[in-house]
Amino acid sequence: MTAIRILLGLAGIWLAWYGIDLVLEQDPASLMSTAGWFVGGILLHDAILAPVCAVVALLARRLLPDGWWASIVWGGLCTVTLLLVAVPVVQRSGAVAGNPTILDRDYPVGLLVVIAVVWAFVGLDITRRHVRRKPQRQL
């Protein structure tokens, strides 16, 4: 076990060194752009996304029945993740007019279908929890 940890640690150190080396080879304009994206992402998360998520979670906890809360949270988390991952293909930012094989599907419809499936599973989970909680009548 110790040998594996040492090898993994060395591999991690080497990969970090390689990544830093690649970053430092960039021109100053690219470095400033990258730094701006990192700082902007941190500010966006800490100043907007985290407080909004906390308020929504508190409201959901107060307004939703006990058996629904966990399912709704997981459905919301999956939905937000899918939306963030799908932004580039839904916006078709990489589409090339001369190459129809790039972004050749109807991604917005696919995204809606996947989100509908997620929320169908949320509904099934809530139903399962409700049926399981319901006291059984004894004959």
C-alpha positions in Angstrom: 0.0 0.0 0.0 2.8 2.4 0.8 4.6 1.8 -2.5 1.4 2.5 -4.4 0.9 5.8 -2.5 4.5 6.8 -3.2 4.1 6.0 -6.9 0.8 7.9 -7.1 2.3 10.9 -5.2 5.3 11.0 -7.6 2.9 10.8 -10.6 0.9 13.6 -9.1 4.0 15.8 -8.6 5.2 15.1 -12.1 1.8 16.0 -13.6 1.6 19.2 -11.5 5.1 20.2 -12.7 4.2 19.4 -16.3 1.0 21.5 -16.1 2.8 24.4 -14.5 5.5 24.2 -17.2 2.8 24.3 -19.9 1.2 27.3 -18.3 4.4 29.2 -17.9 5.2 28.7 -21.7 2.2 30.9 -22.6 2.5 34.5 -23.6 1.5 37.2 -21.0 -1.8 38.0 -22.7 -2.9 34.4 -22.4 -1.8 34.2 -18.8 -3.8 37.3 -18.0 -6.8 35.9 -19.8 -6.5 32.6 -17.8 -6.1 34.5 -14.5 -9.2 36.6 -15.3 -11.2 33.4 -15.9 -10.0 31.9 -12.7 -10.7 35.0 -10.6 -14.0 35.5 -12.4 -15.1 31.9 -11.8 -14.3 32.2 -8.1 -16.1 35.5 -7.7 -19.1 34.2 -9.7 -19.3 31.1 -7.4 -18.7 32.8 -4.1 -20.6 36.0 -4.7 -23.6 34.7 -6.7 -24.0 30.9 -7.0 -23.2 29.8 -3.4 -25.6 32.4 -1.7 -28.4 31.7 -4.3 -28.0 27.9 -3.7 -28.1 28.4 0.1 -31.2 30.5 -0.1 -33.0 28.1 -2.4 -32.0 25.1 -0.2 -33.3 26.9 2.9 -36.6 27.8 1.2 -36.9 24.3 -0.2 -36.3 22.8 3.2 -39.1 24.9 4.7 -41.6 24.5 1.9 -41.2 20.9 0.8 -42.5 17.9 2.7 -39.8 15.9 4.5 -39.8 13.0 2.0 -39.4 15.2 -1.0 -36.5 17.3 -0.1 -33.6 15.0 -0.8 -35.0 13.9 -4.2 -35.6 17.5 -5.3 -32.1 18.5 -4.3 -30.6 15.7 -6.3 -32.8 16.4 -9.3 -31.8 20.1 -9.1 -28.1 19.2 -8.8 -28.3 16.9 -11.8 -30.2 19.5 -13.8 -27.7 22.3 -13.1 -24.8 20.0 -13.9 -26.4 19.0 -17.2 -27.1 22.6 -18.1 -23.5 23.7 -17.4 -22.0 20.8 -19.4 -24.4 21.4 -22.3 -23.9 25.1 -22.7 -21.2 24.8 -25.5 -23.2 22.4 -27.6 -26.6 24.0 -27.1 -25.1 27.4 -28.1 -23.4 25.7 -31.1 -20.3 27.8 -30.5 -18.1 25.2 -32.3 -20.3 24.7 -35.3 -18.6 25.2 -38.7 -20.7 25.9 -41.7 -18.4 23.9 -44.0 -18.3 20.8 -41.8 -21.8 19.4 -41.0 -20.4 16.6 -38.9 -19.5 18.9 -36.1 -22.5 19.4 -33.7 -24.7 17.4 -36.0 -27.5 16.6 -33.5 -30.4 18.5 -32.1 -28.7 19.1 -28.7 -31.4 21.3 -27.1 -34.0 18.6 -27.6 -31.6 16.0 -26.2 -30.9 18.1 -23.2 -34.6 18.5 -22.6 -35.2 14.8 -22.8 -32.4 14.0 -20.4 -33.7 16.6 -17.9 -37.2 15.1 -18.3 -35.7 11.7 -17.5 -34.0 13.1 -14.4 -37.2 14.6 -13.1 -39.1 11.4 -13.9 -36.7 9.6 -11.7 -37.2 12.2 -9.0 -41.0 11.7 -9.2 -40.5 7.9 -9.0 -38.3 8.3 -6.0 -40.8 10.6 -4.2 -43.5 8.1 -5.0 -41.4 5.2 -3.7 -40.7 7.1 -0.5 -44.4 7.9 0.0 -45.5 4.3 -0.6 -42.9 3.0 1.8 -43.9 5.5 4.6 -47.6 4.8 4.3 -48.7 2.5 7.1 -50.0 -0.9 6.0 -53.5 -1.8 7.0 -53.7 -5.0 8.9 -56.5 -7.4 8.3 
